[in-house]
Amino acid sequence: MAEQKMSKMALTAMVVGGMVGAGIFSLPRTFANATGPLGAVIAWLIAGTGMYMLARVFQALAERRPDIDAGVYAYAREGFGDYPGFLSAFGYWIGSCIGNVSYWVLIKSTLGAFFPVFGDGNTAVAIAVASIGIWLFHFLILRGVQQAAFINSIVTVAKVIPIMVFIVICFVAFKLDLFRFNFYGGDLTVGLFEQVKATMLVTVFVFIGIEGASVYSRFAKERADVGKATILGFIIVTTLMVLVTLLPYAVLQRADIAGMRQPSMAAVLESVVGPWGAIFVSVGLLVSVLGAYLAWALICAEVMFAAGRSKDMPKAFAKVNKNNVPVVAMWSTSIIIQLIVISTYWSRDAFSLMLNLTSATTLIPYLFVAAYGLMIAKRGDTYDVRPDERKRDLILASLAVAYTLFMIYAGGLKFILLSAILFAPGTVLYFIARREQGKPVFEKTSDWVTFGVILATGIYGVYGLATGTISI
């Protein structure tokens, strides 16, 4: 079966579709909890600059290493060896699975505003309904990737409309004195640095998806389109997110926004125009989040498929069905999402937990990508073509590395520990893949050290959960 190719616009829709998911609808409350407009602007400047650097690294690598498909984790393997490559693939996959769980939590929380039985998205009924949804999507995707990518393009348009309406109405209702009152955070007592730091993992979460075009690079009509689609998608989404964060400060007091239920965009619009605003945004959110879930379920399966094909994961993951869909990868993804959805029953604020955990696990592959970009620019690999770009790429990659390291620090120890709890047992898959190829599990001392650190951190994390020193 010949693979259909994706145009630049379809790839851009993949980037926008992947990034505009659950996060953007939750931004007003999430930011208002932490800071005012000044802190929000600083946070977006840091996040926007950092993610732009990362997007440029993705673009440069797509052009300079067109031989590497599903680039997110493959760059880590290429630059740092098999085990880091595996960790990057596993981290990206598990982070994407957790992100998909946050979508179901937000859908049920949205319905909870109209049907109390769903609560904040983690009641028994909410979990049962989410479970039905997971498997309906699972079987839809098994019918064909390209068909699902086409649905994503339609959904991308449908989801941007309520966001645009929200922005326009907030512009019309803009009150300068209110904005001025909220500017420094209103009645917040913590300093500006702490305010900004508290928003960092959220900004990572809403930018996840920036590599959507890179993941689908094997479907691109032209390799150069991958980089262009990444930058175009980044500009569109960043503009929307900054406006959605800042405008509510001009229509409501910060403390009022901070107290709203998620999705807070619906609650803000309701306070400005009445109940129809909440319904309008909620419908948009449901379309948006279901579309984003589709895009991300596809991305999860695609990453595991590529890792199976390149032997970083057990070869079973490379199996496809008659519709050319990676079937084992898809089943594994749906089962993991199902298990994590069930675990949200015990969480106090399931949406925030899923959001922060997704960001923490996904930062690992991002760090590897940035470091690989830095490595080839330093060495001058591939720079016999357009050597004048080397200095620029060196600066971009250095800043991208600094940004991802700062984000891991800003996220805090708790999420590093929780991530390690997932990474340690995940190494079993690496063990199976190595045995299949008749290779030793760890060839380098550094791999043993890395595994030892992950195992020790994971054990400490489990101890923390068991004793209650780490709360979810």
Helices and strands as residue ranges (DSSP letters): H 8-19, H 23-34, H 37-64, H 71-80, H 82-112, G 116-118, H 124-141, H 145-172, H 176-182, H 192-198, H 200-207, H 212-215, G 217-219, H 223-246, G 247-250, H 254-258, H 264-273, H 275-309, G 315-318, H 327-343, G 344-346, H 350-379, G 387-389, H 390-411, H 413-436, H 445-467
